[in-house]
Amino acid sequence: MGLSTHVLDTMHGTPAAGMQVALYETHGDVATLVKRFTLNHDGRNPDGPLYDNASLRPGTYRLSFDVAAYFQGRGVQLPEPPFLSVVQLDFGIAHADQHYHVPLLCSPWSYSTYRGS
């Protein structure tokens, strides 16, 4: 399966459909954009895995989630500046033959993540 992500909006109890996300490969302080995408109706990356097992490589990566813009788009009034603007998750891939699922559970004030299945 490679690499995938899924975002749940814990404020509204729904998938975060329409949230903007960017995937980067990282090397030290340098982050190279791989792709930008919009989460589908189920809050998942569209069009299959971000990387399949054939193209996923061991290394470090970043998923960048535009949390503030998503909640503002849902009509949530956020302070200026918002408490959370963009949530960046830096993570490592040690075994490219395994599936790495990176879920994000978020509200305008908190988030959590884990390695999913």
DRENDO-1510 file (C-alpha; in Angstrom, 1 decimal, always signed):
<recs>
REC; n; res; u; v; w
REC; 1; MET; +0.0; +0.0; +0.0 .
REC; 2; GLY; +2.9; +2.5; +0.5 .
REC; 3; LEU; +2.0; +5.8; +2.2 .
REC; 4; SER; -1.4; +7.3; +2.9 .
REC; 5; THR; -3.1; +9.8; +5.1 .
REC; 6; HIS; -6.5; +10.5; +6.6 .
REC; 7; VAL; -7.8; +13.5; +8.6 .
REC; 8; LEU; -10.7; +13.6; +11.0 .
REC; 9; ASP; -12.2; +16.9; +12.2 .
REC; 10; THR; -12.8; +16.3; +15.9 .
REC; 11; MET; -14.6; +19.6; +16.4 .
REC; 12; HIS; -17.4; +18.5; +14.0 .
REC; 13; GLY; -17.0; +14.7; +14.2 .
REC; 14; THR; -16.5; +14.4; +10.5 .
REC; 15; PRO; -13.8; +13.6; +7.9 .
REC; 16; ALA; -11.9; +16.8; +7.0 .
REC; 17; ALA; -13.1; +16.8; +3.4 .
REC; 18; GLY; -11.5; +19.6; +1.4 .
REC; 19; MET; -8.5; +20.2; +3.6 .
REC; 20; GLN; -5.3; +21.2; +1.7 .
REC; 21; VAL; -2.2; +19.0; +2.3 .
REC; 22; ALA; +1.3; +19.0; +1.0 .
REC; 23; LEU; +3.8; +16.1; +1.0 .
REC; 24; TYR; +7.5; +16.8; +1.2 .
REC; 25; GLU; +10.7; +14.6; +1.2 .
REC; 26; THR; +13.1; +16.0; +3.8 .
REC; 27; HIS; +16.9; +15.9; +4.0 .
REC; 28; GLY; +18.0; +17.7; +7.2 .
REC; 29; ASP; +16.6; +21.3; +7.0 .
REC; 30; VAL; +15.8; +21.0; +3.3 .
REC; 31; ALA; +12.2; +20.0; +2.4 .
REC; 32; THR; +11.4; +19.2; -1.3 .
REC; 33; LEU; +7.7; +19.4; -2.3 .
REC; 34; VAL; +6.5; +16.1; -3.8 .
REC; 35; LYS; +2.8; +17.0; -4.3 .
REC; 36; ARG; -0.1; +19.1; -3.0 .
REC; 37; PHE; -3.6; +17.6; -2.8 .
REC; 38; THR; -7.0; +18.1; -1.4 .
REC; 39; LEU; -8.6; +15.5; +0.9 .
REC; 40; ASN; -11.6; +13.7; -0.6 .
REC; 41; HIS; -15.1; +13.4; +0.8 .
REC; 42; ASP; -13.8; +10.8; +3.3 .
REC; 43; GLY; -10.9; +13.0; +4.5 .
REC; 44; ARG; -8.4; +10.8; +2.7 .
REC; 45; ASN; -5.7; +11.4; +0.1 .
REC; 46; PRO; -7.4; +11.1; -3.3 .
REC; 47; ASP; -6.4; +8.8; -6.2 .
REC; 48; GLY; -4.8; +6.0; -4.2 .
REC; 49; PRO; -1.6; +6.0; -2.1 .
REC; 50; LEU; +0.7; +9.0; -2.0 .
REC; 51; TYR; +3.5; +6.5; -2.8 .
REC; 52; ASP; +3.0; +2.9; -3.6 .
REC; 53; ASN; +5.4; +0.3; -2.3 .
REC; 54; ALA; +7.3; +0.3; -5.6 .
REC; 55; SER; +8.1; +4.0; -5.3 .
REC; 56; LEU; +8.3; +4.5; -1.5 .
REC; 57; ARG; +11.9; +4.8; -0.2 .
REC; 58; PRO; +13.3; +4.8; +3.3 .
REC; 59; GLY; +13.9; +8.3; +4.5 .
REC; 60; THR; +12.3; +11.2; +6.1 .
REC; 61; TYR; +9.1; +13.0; +5.0 .
REC; 62; ARG; +6.7; +15.7; +6.0 .
REC; 63; LEU; +3.0; +16.1; +5.7 .
REC; 64; SER; +1.8; +19.7; +6.0 .
REC; 65; PHE; -1.9; +20.1; +6.8 .
REC; 66; ASP; -3.6; +23.6; +6.3 .
REC; 67; VAL; -5.8; +23.3; +9.5 .
REC; 68; ALA; -6.7; +27.0; +10.0 .
REC; 69; ALA; -7.9; +27.5; +6.4 .
REC; 70; TYR; -9.9; +24.3; +6.6 .
REC; 71; PHE; -11.7; +25.4; +9.8 .
REC; 72; GLN; -12.2; +29.0; +8.5 .
REC; 73; GLY; -13.8; +27.4; +5.4 .
REC; 74; ARG; -16.2; +25.6; +7.7 .
REC; 75; GLY; -17.2; +29.0; +9.2 .
REC; 76; VAL; -15.3; +28.6; +12.5 .
REC; 77; GLN; -14.2; +32.0; +13.8 .
REC; 78; LEU; -10.6; +31.7; +14.7 .
REC; 79; PRO; -8.5; +34.3; +16.6 .
REC; 80; GLU; -5.8; +36.2; +14.6 .
REC; 81; PRO; -3.3; +34.6; +14.5 .
REC; 82; PRO; -5.0; +31.2; +14.9 .
REC; 83; PHE; -3.7; +28.9; +17.6 .
REC; 84; LEU; -3.0; +26.2; +14.9 .
REC; 85; SER; -2.3; +27.4; +11.4 .
REC; 86; VAL; -0.4; +24.6; +9.5 .
REC; 87; VAL; +0.3; +21.3; +11.3 .
REC; 88; GLN; +3.5; +19.8; +10.0 .
REC; 89; LEU; +4.2; +16.1; +10.8 .
REC; 90; ASP; +7.8; +15.0; +10.2 .
REC; 91; PHE; +8.1; +11.2; +10.2 .
REC; 92; GLY; +10.5; +8.5; +9.0 .
REC; 93; ILE; +10.1; +5.5; +6.7 .
REC; 94; ALA; +12.4; +2.7; +7.8 .
REC; 95; HIS; +10.8; -0.2; +5.8 .
REC; 96; ALA; +9.6; +0.8; +2.4 .
REC; 97; ASP; +7.9; -2.6; +1.9 .
REC; 98; GLN; +5.5; -1.9; +4.7 .
REC; 99; HIS; +2.4; +0.3; +4.7 .
REC; 100; TYR; +2.7; +3.7; +6.4 .
REC; 101; HIS; -0.6; +5.3; +7.2 .
REC; 102; VAL; -0.4; +8.8; +8.9 .
REC; 103; PRO; -3.7; +9.9; +10.3 .
REC; 104; LEU; -4.3; +13.3; +11.8 .
REC; 105; LEU; -7.1; +14.0; +14.3 .
REC; 106; CYS; -7.5; +17.8; +14.7 .
REC; 107; SER; -9.6; +20.7; +16.0 .
REC; 108; PRO; -8.6; +24.4; +15.9 .
REC; 109; TRP; -6.9; +23.9; +19.2 .
REC; 110; SER; -5.4; +20.4; +19.2 .
REC; 111; TYR; -4.1; +17.5; +17.1 .
REC; 112; SER; -2.8; +14.0; +17.5 .
REC; 113; THR; -1.3; +11.5; +15.1 .
REC; 114; TYR; -0.1; +7.9; +15.1 .
REC; 115; ARG; +1.2; +5.3; +12.7 .
REC; 116; GLY; -2.0; +3.7; +11.5 .
REC; 117; SER; -2.7; +0.5; +9.6 .
</recs>
